[in-house]
Amino acid sequence: MKEKLDKNSKNKINNNNDSNNKLIREKSPYLLQHASNPVNWYPWGEEAFEKAKDEDKPIFLSIGYSTCHWCHVMEKESFENERVAQLLNKSFISIKVDREERPDIDNIYMSVCQALTGRGGWPLTILMTPEKKPFYAATYIPRESRYGIPGMLEIIPAVSNLWNNKRQELINSAESIISAVSSFEKKDEENKVDHTEISEKMLEDTFDQLYRNFDDQYAGFGRAPKFPTPHHLAFLLRYWKRTRNPNALEMVERTLDSMRMGGIYDQIGFGFHRYSTDRKWLVPHFEKMLYDQAMMVIVLAETYQSTGNVEYRNTAKEILTYLKRDMLSPEGVFYSAEDADSEGEEGKFYLWTAAEIENILGEDAPLVEKIFNIKNEGNFAEEHTKALTGKNIPHLTENRKISFDGKTEDGKDVEDIIENARKELFRIRDKRVHPSKDDKILTDWNGLTIAALCKASQAFVDNEYAEMATKTADFFINEMTDGNGKMKHRYREGEAAIDAFLEDYAFFIYGLMELYQTTFKTKYLEQALKLNSYVISHFYDHENGGFFHTSDEAEELIFRSKEVYDGAIPSGNSICIMNLLNLAKITGDTHAEELAHKTLQSFASKVSDAPIGYTQFMSAIYIALNESAEIVIVGEKETADTKNIIRFINERFIPEKIILLKSTSEDERISEIATYTRDMKAESGKTTVHICQDHNCKLPSIDMEKIKEQIEKIAQL
């Protein structure tokens, strides 16, 4: 049976009708998880802040997300505890925020936490005035003090005492914190903006940092924990293409291979878990996030284009199988995440004992146990004692296709045995209690998924992925976007809500541009241009360059931030730069190119200090520095020559390319968008290709072999 997070929450709520908890009215699965707590939670909004002012109480702000393991721990330990709840209800107005619904709030107060404590993470705990000014920040807080860490039962009375007796000290502290954090946000604009040149050296420095951080034994970067960070790999692919440095491609391939064989990959049901808690990629934090799947598909498709290694194609297709099977909504859009926990235990759904494997698979069990490293003592340790539990995380130590030279002693095909066993284990596992699913639908993560589906469709010549991407994009255009280009961030249970943030626009525009270059339906390119104009009008900092995280119409918080750090997902600014540069190529609009370069320059000094934290930004610099490649195909989409040349292009890794298709039905619309194509015509009624490279256009040609030679040269540059 599968758990439904919202149904579980409603069942709890029905047993707690006397609570003053306001979260019952919310749509967020995370907030609904807390709707039965004895804490009198409020969602973020004026009601809570007015209540705090009326009752003269400070705010207890708790930020997390539905699949966050330590958020669950803190809920069970503290927020479900009557003593803690009584103290909070007496002394604070408590507010719960889903960071995935309100990344603007999370972004601001995470900056505060990092400035005060030197670290960040979730759950994020902020104590602040009714005017939203923070005076204390922490992440997870235990219920009772331990190991020198103050607990909830000690912190709440202490802060209440300060609020009642030394309030001015808290207010002064809050003012100092805001001043320090907001000034830090602005320092690059004021002091460094003109001192760093956008140059080849920035790419070299980024590669050098990645090379020094590469784990030569187990691949990936750093030690533990290890995250997939696909944008690191995407940058290395671009650096390899530009320099042909074999080390760059080797780091990509070794990392992809190690992750695919490790426990971070769900060997039975497919898809990547959030991160590996150890250096070897063995023990994951078991949650699965939509954005990780999307970005991994993108980099796997690009690596397949670069190498021709079918293992990367196969892994990408497996991930997409998982998304279609488990994460696709009836509307044709994608849910956000699956939890790490089931039945109160992290990873329980994914773990196996040797006895279970043997009982299910019979005579095939010894081979399967050898391939997937299943041991009687297990390989999964108890979190605190580190003692082995007898449970196993299936993982590979070598490519399963080469095990035993592909054959068993009696001549059976190893791959057939393993695949049949995997399917049987999946069938049995599917009967277990599933981790809960965060079924809210987010614009930004779906934008990345559209791009991933399109990259897969292009690289693997699979129209099913293009059809899925089309359905997803149409939903967001029809249900989440108004006539002026204003989008919403979240959809759940028929409700589109929360004004979109920079990442929503940036990632969705990226997806639309890939969708155009997959389907060649001009309406998607037109929509991308419309949304890009909205972003420039409402998010761009025309004085200093760069894009704000929130629009000029958004709720006013303690300051308005601009983010460029490429963390778990790329920053909105990094993707916006890429979009601007590519749209400039498509339209010939030099203004878009100027905005891109001003944005690059506005962050140049900041990113050059530690480029390993800004690898998507560096991929945008790659586009800015690399010779452009605009390919205009004049012909009908379904003719053999047109399909043949598009396929030839898509088989190759050419990240700087832009493809436009001028068919009879789309001719006028494309000519209006890209005026330089107006006089490009088909010669003798045949598919004709016009290639422009680095601001120089070659003569149009109908000779497909010569065209392929030109494209091959571009791919080799």
Buried (B, 14 or more C-beta within 10 A) or exposed (E): EEBBBBEBBBEBBEEEEEBEBBBBEBBBBBBBBBBBBBBBBBBBEEEBBEBBEEEEBBBBBBBBBBBBBBBBBBBEBBBBBEBBBEBBBEBBBBBBBBBBBBBBBBBBBBBBBBBBEEEBBBBBBBBBBBEBBBBBBBBBBBBBBEEEEBBBBBBBEEBBEBBEEEBEEBBEBBEEBBEEBBEEBEEBBEEBBEEBEBEEEBBBBBBEBBBEBBBEEBBBBEEBBBBBBBBBBBBBBBBBBBBEBEBBBBBBBBBBBBBBBBBBBBBBBBBBBBBBBBBBBBBBBBBBBBBBBBBBBBBBBBBBBBBEBEBBBBBBBBBBEBBBEBBBBEBBBBBBBBBBBBEEEBBBBBBBBBEBBBEBBEEBBEBBBEBBBBBEEBBBBEEEEEEBBBBBBBBBEEEBEEBEEEEBEEEBEBBEBBEEBBEBBBEBBBEBEBBBBBBBBBBBBBBBBBBBBBBBBBBBEBEEBBBBBBBBBBBBBEBBBEEEBBBBBBBBEEEBBBBBBBBBBBBBBBBBBBBBBBBBBBBBBBBBBBBBBBBBEBBBBEEBBBBBBBBEEBEEBBBBBBBBBBBBBBBBBBBBBBBBBBBBBBBBBEEBBEBBBBBBBBBBBBBBEEBBBBBBBBBBBBBBBBEBBBBBBBBBBEEEBBBBBBEBBBBBBBBBBBBBBBBEEBBEBBBEBBEBBEEBEBEEEBBBBBBBBEEEEEEBBBEBEEBBEBBEEBBEB
